[in-house]
Amino acid sequence: MSLDAVIVIDKPSTWTSHDVVSRLRRILSERSAGHLGTLDPMATGVLPVVLGRYTRLAQFYNHSNKSYEGEIRFGFATDTYDAEGEPSTAPQEFQVNLEEIQKLGREFVGPQQQMPPPFSAKKINGVPAYKLARKKVEVELKPSSVEVFSLAISAADAPDRIRFHSHVSSGTYIRAIAHDLGQRLGCGAHLASLRRTGVAEFTIEQAHTLEAVETAVAAGNTDALFIHPRRVLPELPSVTANDETVAYIRNGRSVNLPEFSKAKFVKVFAGQAEIVCIAQRIAGTLFHPKLVMPTDQPAIVR
């Protein structure tokens, strides 16, 4: 029987997102698992993982906004735009003028075309850019449409660094912001540390370390680890369906949900915690199942 759940992991530094998912599969004895947005190995923080049948919900998180905090170091740039790369400019003395950088940072807020870092997962003819960059192959990356909703800059402990908090759209590279700040100042810069504090509705306060998950599993006390299904996709309204409506949905039939005449999508539950489907409005108050959660005895969807 599958474990159908969403769990938020506090990803440790040096681990890839894939490493975390693989470890969770073993800890929770659940083969079906996937994360909702890659974090670079250097970064820590929020990594939501969907398990079991809930992996089908991942399609609704393809364009989720994200929040970060971290540090940017000025004085030299790197080829990866972060602290893991090799210096790509000569080092120089630099002391942060906080007011100047805060003023410059405000120019990065808003919709924009952002050039991805050479070491990124962007694909060139089907090959990730970072694989080509490692081979010193020059590639022509194209800018992407992103939006920086906020970028708050404050002083750091070291004179050549600043701290920041940022809220950005999906696809935004914080590394690229750090690099571009350095270019604008003429001194070079790179991302010194990064912690993701939010993805969509998931926050760092909900996150568990892998060690905490292991401890909870060993103690047989896992309920507190998982996000309650009613709190998943909170922007979609919810309805608890009766047995007849559930049967219709499981057979792929449209249903009437009269209280949702203006909603585009609705989460349909059987009871308090079982997601039956995500239904899409097709006309008036008529909704058709867009995504139906499989059951142990799946119905035929026509």
Summary of the structure (lengths in Angstrom):
residues: 302
radius of gyration: 22.4
end to end distance: 25.1
largest distance: 71.6
contacts: 926
relative contact order: 0.16
helix: 25%
strand: 34%
